[in-house]
Amino acid sequence: MTVTSRNPADPADLVLETQTRGAFGTAAAVERARAAQPGWLAAGAAARSAALGRAADAVEANATELAALTVREVGKPITEARGEVTRTVAILRYYAQAPYAPTGAVHEPTAGAGLLLTRRRPYGVAGLVTPWNFPLAIPAWKAAPALGVGNTVVLKPAPEATACALRLAELLDLPADVLTVLPGGPEEGHALVAAADVVSFTGSTATGQAVIRTASSRGVPVQAELGGVNTALVLPDADLDRAAAHLAAAIAGYAGQKCTATSRVIAIGPAYPALRTALAKALAATPAGDPARPETVCGPVISEAALDRLTGAVDSARAAGAKVLAGGERAPLDGWFIEPTLLADVPDGHPLLTEEFFGPIAVLLPATDLDQAVALANATRHTLAASVHTADLDVALAAADRLHAGMIRINAPTSGVDFHLPFGGAKTASYGPREQGAAALDFYATERTITLLPDGGPR
């Protein structure tokens, strides 16, 4: 079997074609990683820290090449691609300090002499299954903490981002079998989840639920970041032009192909008519374009199938009575492009209100007051992020307390992640512990309790 990756802005451009390893090859890669893990751990904190530091330097030194590859392979606009490379460097440097983090604590025994210790130890082989939309940053924010605490890593990237993953691994230049990139599809992903000692997954809800079932049935720790239906609440006292700019960026940026992209906008009371006009205007001023051009915000979607799914959803909503306020059509370009789209009057129960479509499409909804807006925002089974736009701090904090979302941003786009803080969603948007920040160190290691007593023997 082969994995093929094409440029979504120019589908005739074949970025990579490579052989997959199948289930047996995947199991063999995990066993080699398992054999390498004791040596990687025994090398010590200084060696692991230095390796991650050198990896950061290598990525930084090749930033121009990596950004261009990211544009070519996954269609990320060049400005965002450069930002992703910068973030990847920062992630690697942040976790280069992880080997020096405290691994436990010392406690008083219940009675008598001795010591009680807790100590964090790696599981062994971390199996990582990553998506295509952040082809450098997501592998880095999963692999770096896993490596920092002493695991080895087998990474199965999305087929559409295989070239980025392979080049990243080359630049990291870790010892043999400490980091293995495994090109492949569902067969390799399933085999990896069935063999690894700890599993981290980011991707679709359906695939993620299968990953959770497989890992959980083996008693293996698993975290999964799944679909997100993210909502912005706009109150009448907000700066509506500023809010519209934030919303347009969160809807259209990278063609909406972020798990934190805004897909529903709820305008409260008199904010609705003004925001309807301002947001439609802002999206019309953010057309789809060549991702290699620095002014482009909305590039192509990842595949022809994704484009068909998005245009089909718009056509379905339109047929059901929805109004298209902006976009709604394929862009007149050679690749897989759709114009940033805003819909109103989408009927209750339509999938655009409840499911993640992963494209530059948002639905505008009215609410009479904050209570109704919060109820609408919470009426989805997977919310990762939400935003609240208001000049009233008390209202913002009250809304933040009531919204069912893992990340809540005030007067800011829903999109955007701080890599040094915990990352995750609510309900079915996430499963298991948070990733990123210091929380990741706890996920990739198990905590042991050690009782140390004097032997009491003769001296």
C-alpha positions in Angstrom: 0.0 0.0 0.0 1.1 3.6 -0.6 0.4 6.9 1.1 -0.1 9.8 -1.3 -0.1 13.5 -0.4 -1.1 16.3 -2.8 -1.0 20.0 -2.7 -4.6 21.2 -2.0 -4.0 24.5 -3.8 -2.7 22.6 -6.9 -3.9 19.0 -6.9 -1.6 18.1 -9.8 1.4 18.7 -7.6 2.3 15.4 -5.9 4.1 16.2 -2.7 4.9 12.7 -1.6 4.1 9.0 -2.3 5.6 6.4 0.0 5.0 2.9 1.1 3.1 2.0 4.2 4.2 -0.7 6.7 1.0 -2.5 7.4 0.0 -4.0 10.8 3.1 -6.2 11.0 5.5 -3.4 10.2 3.8 -1.2 12.8 4.1 -3.8 15.5 7.8 -4.2 14.6 8.3 -0.5 14.8 6.7 -0.4 18.3 9.0 -3.3 19.4 12.1 -1.5 18.2 10.9 1.6 20.1 10.3 -0.5 23.2 13.8 -1.9 23.0 15.3 1.6 22.7 13.3 3.1 25.6 15.4 1.9 28.5 18.5 3.4 27.0 16.8 6.7 26.2 15.6 6.9 29.9 19.0 5.9 31.3 20.8 8.6 29.2 19.6 11.0 31.9 17.9 14.3 32.1 20.8 16.3 30.7 21.0 14.2 27.5 17.2 14.3 26.9 17.1 18.0 27.5 20.0 18.6 25.2 18.5 16.5 22.5 15.2 18.5 22.6 17.2 21.7 22.6 19.2 20.7 19.6 15.9 19.7 17.9 14.5 23.2 18.5 17.6 24.8 17.0 17.4 22.5 13.9 13.7 23.4 13.3 14.5 27.1 13.8 17.5 26.9 11.3 15.2 25.3 8.7 12.2 27.5 9.3 11.9 28.8 5.8 11.9 25.3 4.3 9.4 24.0 6.8 7.0 26.8 6.3 7.1 26.4 2.5 6.5 22.6 2.9 3.5 23.3 5.2 2.0 25.6 2.6 2.6 23.1 -0.1 1.4 19.9 1.6 -1.6 21.1 3.7 -2.5 24.5 2.1 -1.8 26.5 5.2 -1.4 30.3 4.4 2.2 31.3 4.6 1.8 33.7 7.4 0.2 31.0 9.6 2.7 28.4 8.4 5.6 30.6 9.6 3.8 31.1 12.9 3.4 27.3 13.3 7.1 26.8 12.8 7.8 29.4 15.4 5.4 27.7 17.8 7.0 24.3 17.1 10.4 25.8 18.1 8.9 27.2 21.3 7.2 23.9 22.2 10.5 22.0 21.8 12.4 24.5 24.0 9.6 24.5 26.6 9.8 20.7 26.9 13.5 20.7 26.8 13.2 21.7 30.5 10.9 18.8 31.2 13.6 16.3 32.1 14.6 18.5 35.0 11.0 18.8 36.3 10.4 17.2 39.8 9.3 13.6 39.3 7.6 13.2 42.7 7.6 14.2 46.3 8.7 13.0 49.8 6.2 12.4 52.5 6.3 11.5 56.2 5.4 7.9 56.9 2.3 7.1 58.9 4.4 5.9 61.9 8.0 5.2 62.6 11.1 5.8 60.7 11.4 5.7 56.9 10.3 7.7 53.9 7.3 7.6 51.6 8.1 8.7 48.0 6.1 9.3 44.9 7.9 9.1 41.6 6.8 9.7 38.0 8.1 7.1 35.5 7.5 6.8 31.7 5.2 4.1 30.4 7.5 2.9 27.5 6.3 3.6 24.0 4.0 6.5 23.3 1.8 5.9 20.2 0.8 9.2 18.7 -1.9 9.6 16.0 -1.9 13.2 14.6 -4.0 15.2 12.1 -2.9 17.1 9.1 -4.0 20.6 10.0 -1.1 21.4 12.3 1.5 19.1 10.7 4.4 20.3 12.8 3.0 21.8 16.1 0.7 18.9 17.0 3.4 16.2 16.6 5.7 18.4 18.6 3.3 19.1 21.4 2.6 15.4 21.8 6.1 14.0 21.2 8.2 16.5 23.1 6.6 15.9 26.6 6.5 12.1 25.9 10.2 12.1 25.1 11.1 14.5 27.9 9.8 12.2 30.6 11.6 9.2 29.0 9.3 7.5 26.6 10.1 6.6 23.1 7.6 7.7 20.4 6.0 6.1 17.3 4.1 8.8 15.4 1.5 8.0 12.8 0.7 11.2 11.0 -2.4 11.8 8.8 -1.6 10.7 5.2 -2.1 14.3 4.0 0.8 15.5 6.3 3.3 12.7 5.9 6.0 14.8 4.2 5.9 17.3 7.0 6.2 14.6 9.7 9.0 12.9 8.0 11.0 16.1 7.5 10.4 17.1 11.1 11.7 13.8 12.4 14.8 14.2 10.2 15.5 17.5 11.7 15.0 16.3 15.3 17.7 13.8 14.6 17.1 11.7 17.7 18.9 8.3 18.4 17.7 5.3 16.4 14.1 4.2 17.3 13.6 6.9 19.9 11.3 8.7 17.4 9.8 6.7 14.5 7.4 8.2 11.9 5.0 5.6 10.5 3.4 6.6 7.2 0.0 5.0 6.8 -3.7 5.0 7.1 -6.3 3.3 9.3 -4.5 -0.1 9.3 -1.3 1.4 10.7 -3.2 3.7 13.1 -5.2 0.7 14.5 -2.1 -1.4 14.9 -0.3 1.4 16.7 -3.1 1.9 19.2 -3.2 -1.9 19.7 0.5 -2.0 20.6 1.6 1.2 22.3 1.9 1.7 26.1 0.3 5.1 26.1 -1.8 6.7 23.3 -2.6 10.3 22.3 -4.9 11.0 19.4 -6.2 14.1 17.6 -8.7 13.8 14.8 -12.4 13.1 14.0 -14.9 12.0 16.6 -15.7 8.7 14.9 -12.1 7.6 14.6 -11.3 8.9 18.1 -14.0 6.9 19.7 -12.6 3.7 18.1 -9.1 4.7 19.4 -10.6 5.2 22.9 -12.3 1.8 22.8 -9.2 0.0 21.6 -6.8 1.6 24.1 -9.2 1.4 27.0 -9.9 -2.3 26.4 -6.1 -2.9 26.8 -5.9 -0.8 30.0 -3.7 1.7 28.2 -3.8 5.4 29.1 -5.4 7.3 26.3 -6.3 10.9 25.6 -8.2 12.0 22.5 -9.0 15.4 21.1 -12.1 15.1 18.8 -14.5 17.3 17.0 -15.4 20.9 18.1 -18.5 23.0 17.4 -17.3 26.3 18.7 -19.6 29.3 19.5 -19.0 33.0 19.8 -21.5 35.1 21.8 -21.7 38.8 20.9 -23.5 41.2 23.3 -25.0 44.5 22.3 -22.3 46.5 24.2 -19.4 44.9 22.3 -17.3 46.8 19.8 -19.1 45.2 16.9 -16.6 46.0 14.2 -13.8 44.6 16.3 -15.9 41.5 17.1 -16.6 41.0 13.4 -12.9 41.1 12.6 -12.2 38.5 15.3 -15.0 36.3 14.1 -14.0 36.6 10.5 -10.5 35.5 11.4 -11.8 32.6 13.4 -14.2 31.5 10.7 -12.0 32.0 7.6 -8.4 31.6 8.9 -6.8 28.5 7.3 -10.2 27.9 5.7 -11.7 27.1 9.1 -9.6 23.9 9.4 -8.8 24.4 13.1 -10.5 22.5 15.9 -11.0 25.9 17.6 -12.5 27.7 14.5 -15.8 29.5 15.1 -18.8 27.7 13.5 -21.7 29.3 15.3 -22.2 33.0 16.1 -24.9 34.1 18.5 -25.8 37.7 18.5 -27.8 38.9 21.5 -30.7 41.3 21.2 -30.0 44.5 19.2 -26.5 43.3 18.3 -28.0 41.0 15.7 -28.7 43.3 12.7 -25.5 45.3 13.1 -23.4 42.2 13.5 -25.1 40.5 10.6 -24.0 43.4 8.3 -20.5 43.8 9.8 -19.6 40.1 9.8 -20.9 39.5 6.2 -18.7 42.5 5.1 -15.7 41.2 7.0 -16.0 37.8 5.5 -16.5 39.2 2.0 -13.2 41.1 2.5 -11.4 37.7 3.3 -11.6 35.8 0.0 -10.1 32.4 -0.6 -6.7 32.7 -2.2 -3.3 31.3 -2.9 -1.8 30.2 0.4 1.7 31.1 -0.8 0.7 34.8 -0.8 1.3 36.7 2.5 -2.0 38.5 2.3 -4.1 35.3 2.1 -6.1 34.3 5.2 -8.3 31.6 3.7 -6.5 29.0 1.6 -7.8 25.8 0.2 -9.5 23.0 2.1 -7.5 19.8 2.4 -9.2 17.6 -0.3 -11.8 17.4 -3.0 -14.0 15.2 -0.7 -13.8 18.0 2.0 -14.8 20.6 -0.6 -17.8 18.4 -1.8 -18.9 17.9 1.8 -18.8 21.7 2.6 -20.6 22.8 -0.6 -23.1 20.0 0.0 -23.8 21.3 3.5 -24.4 24.8 2.2 -26.6 23.7 -0.6 -28.6 21.6 1.9 -29.1 24.5 4.3 -30.1 26.8 1.4 -32.6 24.3 0.2 -34.1 24.2 3.7 -34.6 27.9 3.8 -31.3 29.3 5.0 -30.0 32.6 3.7 -26.4 33.0 2.5 -25.1 36.3 3.7 -21.5 35.8 2.4 -19.7 33.3 0.2 -21.5 29.9 -0.2 -19.7 29.1 -3.5 -16.6 27.4 -4.7 -13.9 29.9 -5.4 -12.8 30.3 -9.0 -9.3 28.8 -8.4 -7.7 25.6 -9.6 -7.5 23.9 -6.2 -10.0 22.9 -3.5 -11.3 26.3 -2.5 -14.6 27.6 -1.1 -15.3 31.2 -0.2 -15.8 32.0 3.5 -19.5 31.6 4.2 -22.0 33.0 6.6 -25.5 31.6 6.8 -28.6 32.8 8.6 -32.0 31.2 9.3 -30.6 27.7 9.3 -33.4 25.5 10.5 -33.2 23.6 13.8 -31.7 20.2 13.5 -29.5 21.0 10.5 -26.1 19.3 10.8 -24.4 22.7 10.4 -25.7 23.6 13.9 -24.5 20.4 15.6 -21.6 18.8 13.7 -18.1 19.8 12.9 -17.6 20.5 9.2 -14.0 21.7 9.3 -14.3 24.5 6.8 -14.8 28.3 6.5 -18.6 28.2 7.3 -20.4 29.7 10.2 -24.1 30.0 11.1 -25.4 33.3 12.6 -28.1 32.9 15.3 -30.2 35.4 17.3 -30.8 35.3 21.0 -33.1 37.4 23.1 -30.8 37.5 26.1 -27.7 36.0 27.7 -29.6 33.1 29.2 -30.8 32.0 25.8 -27.4 32.5 24.2 -25.7 30.3 26.7 -28.4 27.6 26.3 -27.8 27.7 22.6 -24.1 27.6 22.9 -24.3 24.6 25.2 -26.7 22.7 23.0 -24.0 20.7 21.3 -22.3 17.5 22.3 -18.7 18.6 21.5 -17.6 22.1 22.4 -13.9 22.8 22.5 -13.7 26.6 22.6 -16.1 29.5 23.0 -15.7 33.3 22.9 -17.7 36.1 24.5 -17.6 39.6 23.2 -18.7 42.3 25.6 -17.5 45.5 27.3 -18.9 44.3 30.7 -16.4 42.2 32.7 -19.1 40.9 35.1 -21.1 39.6 32.2 -18.0 38.0 30.6 -17.1 36.2 33.8 -20.7 35.1 34.4 -20.9 33.7 30.9 -17.5 32.0 31.3 -18.8 30.2 34.3 -21.8 28.9 32.5 -20.4 27.9 29.1 -19.6 24.2 28.6 -16.3 24.6 26.8 -12.7 23.7 27.6 -11.4 27.1 26.5 -13.2 30.3 26.9 -11.8 33.5 25.3 -13.1 37.0 26.2 -13.0 39.6 23.4 -10.8 37.3 21.3 -11.3 34.8 18.6 -12.2 31.2 19.5 -9.1 30.1 17.6 -5.8 30.2 19.2 -4.0 28.0 21.7 -1.4 28.7 24.4 1.0 25.7 24.3 2.1 26.1 27.9 -1.5 25.8 29.3 -3.8 22.7 29.4 -5.7 22.1 26.2 -8.9 20.2 25.8 -12.7 20.4 25.4 -16.0 19.5 27.0 -18.4 16.6 26.6 -17.4 14.5 23.6 -14.8 17.1 22.3 -12.2 15.5 24.5 -11.5 12.3 26.3 -8.9 11.7 29.1 -6.5 14.1 30.6 -5.6 17.5 29.1 -2.6 17.8 26.8 0.1 20.6 26.5 1.7 22.5 29.3 2.8 20.7 32.5 -0.3 18.5 32.3 1.3 16.6 29.5 4.1 15.4 31.7 1.7 13.7 34.0 -0.2 12.1 31.2 2.9 10.5 29.6 4.1 9.0 32.9 2.7 6.8 35.7 3.1 7.8 39.3 4.5 5.2 41.7 4.4 5.2 45.5 7.6 3.9 47.2 7.9 3.0 50.8 11.5 3.1 52.1 12.0 1.7 55.7 15.3 1.1 57.5 16.1 -2.6 57.4 16.4 -2.9 61.2 19.1 -5.5 61.0 22.3 -5.7 63.0 25.1 -3.1 62.5 
